[in-house]
């Protein structure tokens, strides 16, 4: 029995077959475990001049600025959906209003 380490937390045991040790099931497990644990987060927050901004987690500058909160949410959702990220929507008081995870 061969042991293949996919992450620090998980060890996948695979029976060695005559054709080789790589199987579709193993490939799926490896692909799932290779996804980053920390997903990219986009914050929808009110900025200067009462405009709504989308700011990527860890950045200081806004990714894009919008006149309406709805426009900012739509942009952040579509951007986060492409990379299976998360959208964090803030109130005008800058408190968290809602979180939307787009991870599969």
SVG drawing of the C-alpha trace seen along z (x, -y; Angstrom):
<svg xmlns="http://www.w3.org/2000/svg" viewBox="-28 -63 32 69">
<polyline fill="none" stroke="black" stroke-width="0.4" points="0.0,0.0 1.4,-3.4 0.8,-6.5 0.4,-9.8 0.4,-13.0 -2.0,-15.5 -2.1,-18.1 -0.6,-18.4 -3.9,-17.2 -4.8,-14.4 -3.1,-11.2 -4.6,-9.3 -3.9,-5.5 -4.0,-4.0 -3.6,-0.3 -1.0,0.2 -2.5,1.6 -0.7,3.3 -1.5,0.4 0.0,-2.2 -1.0,-4.0 -2.7,-7.0 -6.5,-6.7 -9.3,-9.1 -10.5,-8.9 -7.1,-9.8 -6.8,-12.7 -10.1,-14.1 -8.9,-14.0 -5.6,-15.6 -7.4,-18.4 -9.8,-19.1 -7.0,-19.2 -4.9,-21.5 -7.4,-24.3 -6.2,-27.1 -7.6,-27.1 -7.7,-30.9 -10.0,-32.1 -9.7,-35.6 -12.1,-38.0 -13.7,-41.1 -15.1,-43.8 -18.0,-46.1 -17.6,-49.2 -18.5,-52.8 -15.5,-55.0 -14.8,-58.6 -17.4,-61.0 -20.2,-58.5 -19.3,-56.1 -19.3,-52.3 -15.9,-50.6 -14.8,-47.0 -11.5,-46.3 -9.7,-43.0 -8.6,-41.6 -5.1,-42.8 -5.2,-45.8 -5.3,-49.4 -6.6,-50.8 -10.1,-50.1 -10.4,-47.6 -13.4,-49.6 -15.6,-52.5 -19.4,-52.6 -22.2,-55.1 -24.6,-52.5 -24.1,-49.6 -26.0,-47.2 -23.5,-47.9 -20.6,-47.2 -22.1,-44.0 -22.8,-42.7 -19.2,-43.4 -17.7,-41.8 -19.9,-38.8 -19.0,-38.2 -15.3,-38.7 -15.3,-36.4 -17.3,-33.8 -14.5,-33.4 -12.0,-32.5 -14.4,-30.9 -13.8,-33.6 -15.9,-35.4 -17.8,-38.7 -18.1,-40.6 -20.7,-43.3 -20.5,-46.2 -23.1,-48.6 -22.6,-52.4 -21.3,-52.2 -18.6,-49.8 -19.9,-46.9 -20.3,-43.6 -23.8,-43.2 -23.5,-39.9 -21.0,-37.4 -21.4,-35.5 -19.1,-32.5 -18.8,-31.5 -16.6,-28.4 -17.7,-25.2"/>
</svg>
